[in-house]
Amino acid sequence: MRNKKRYAVVIDTYVYADNDYMARKMAHNIKRTINGDHTRIIEINECPFASIETRALDDIGEPTPTSKWTNNDPLPF
């Protein structure tokens, strides 16, 4: 690693999801497939097509599955 240079690469992509939960899940799945030491998600925004209005998600953390699903829990889709 001494002879190699380190570079910062910013990747911008769109994911299509039904809701915020699924968008976060897809973003973190993409992050896991990238081979890099310190890959992180900096921001997730809802960007409707043909609109200048965007909405930043407050929670961009990776969704954690609940320990036990019950019939009262909301579905993620």
N, C-alpha and C positions, 0 to 999 in steps of 0.2 A: 504493500500500500504506500510505501514511501515515495515511489517513483510516479504515482498517479496523482493527478490533480482532482480536486473536488469541485463539483458544479452544483448550483442551485437551479432547479427546473420548476417552473410554475406551469401547471396543467389546468386548463379550463375546459370543462366538458358539460354537456347537458345530460340529465337522466330524466326519464319520463316515469312518473309514479302517481298513484292514486291519492296519496296523502303524504304528510310530513314524515311519518314513521317509515314508510317504504322508501322515500327519498334518502333518508339518513341511512337506512339499511343498505341500499344500493351503493351509496357513496363509500361506505366503509368496506363493502365487498370489493370495490374497485381499488381502494387503498391497499387492501391486503394482497392484491395481485401484483402490485408494483414492487420491483426489486430495488430497495433502497434502505439505507440505515434509519433515517429519521423522517419517514413519510408521515405527513399529517394533513388533516383537513382544516383549512383556515376559515372557510366561510361557506355556507349553503344558502342560496337565495331562491325564492320562488319567482320565476320569470315567465309570466304568461306570454304566449306567442302574440306578436304584433301589438304589444303594449309597452309603454315606457315605465309603467308602475312595477316595482319589484318589492318583495318582502323578504327580509332576512330572517332565517329561522333562529329563534332564541336558543334552542337546544340543538347543538350539532354533534353531540356525543353519540357514540355507537349504542344503538338500542340493546338492552339486555333482556333476554327472554325471562319471563316470569317463571318462578320455580314450579308453580302448579296452576294449570288453567282450569277455570270453573266456567259454568254456563253464564255467569254474571259478568265475566270479563269482556271488554270490547274486542272485536275482531280486528286484526291489523290490515284488513283490506276492505 
